[in-house]
């Protein structure tokens, strides 16, 4: 699963992991805390390279 387009842009603009997690949840995805840590650090494979 990858975050792309508008969702990716919105997640990148969030200030906290909780905000990002809420956006992702509203999009119908559920990530583990480990995956969220990777997303918030910008090193997750769910983002397009």
SEDO-490623 format. One record per residue (C-alpha): residue number from 1; residue in one letter; chain; x, y, z. Coordinates in nm, 3 decimals, padded with zeros to 5 digits. Example, Ala and Ser with C-alpha at 12.3 -4.5 7.8 and 13.67 -1.06 7.14 Angstrom:
2
  num  residu  chaine        X        Y        Z
    1       A       A   01.230  -00.450   00.780
    2       S       A   01.367  -00.106   00.714
This chain:
49
  num  residu  chaine        X        Y        Z
    1       X       A   00.000   00.000   00.000
    2       X       A   00.134   00.344  -00.089
    3       X       A   00.024   00.693  -00.004
    4       X       A  -00.006   00.895  -00.323
    5       X       A  -00.155   01.215  -00.453
    6       X       A  -00.367   01.435  -00.232
    7       X       A  -00.350   01.204   00.071
    8       X       A   00.029   01.198   00.058
    9       X       A   00.040   01.578   00.041
   10       X       A  -00.198   01.614   00.334
   11       X       A  -00.007   01.366   00.550
   12       X       A   00.324   01.539   00.474
   13       X       A   00.175   01.868   00.599
   14       X       A   00.057   01.735   00.934
   15       X       A   00.244   01.846   01.243
   16       X       A   00.191   01.539   01.459
   17       X       A   00.177   01.164   01.414
   18       X       A  -00.176   01.171   01.555
   19       X       A  -00.292   01.414   01.283
   20       X       A  -00.136   01.197   01.014
   21       X       A  -00.291   00.883   01.160
   22       X       A  -00.636   01.044   01.164
   23       X       A  -00.608   01.147   00.798
   24       X       A  -00.495   00.800   00.698
   25       X       A  -00.774   00.641   00.901
   26       X       A  -01.034   00.867   00.734
   27       X       A  -00.902   00.746   00.399
   28       X       A  -00.989   00.391   00.501
   29       X       A  -00.640   00.269   00.590
   30       X       A  -00.514   00.149   00.924
   31       X       A  -00.142   00.158   00.998
   32       X       A   00.044   00.015   01.293
   33       X       A   00.234   00.247   01.527
   34       X       A   00.557   00.124   01.368
   35       X       A   00.430   00.213   01.020
   36       X       A   00.318   00.554   01.147
   37       X       A   00.665   00.616   01.291
   38       X       A   00.810   00.543   00.948
   39       X       A   00.559   00.773   00.778
   40       X       A   00.623   01.059   01.018
   41       X       A   00.997   01.015   00.966
   42       X       A   00.957   01.019   00.589
   43       X       A   01.134   00.685   00.543
   44       X       A   00.837   00.460   00.483
   45       X       A   00.800   00.252   00.168
   46       X       A   00.432   00.349   00.162
   47       X       A   00.543   00.681   00.013
   48       X       A   00.641   00.676  -00.351
   49       X       A   01.020   00.716  -00.387
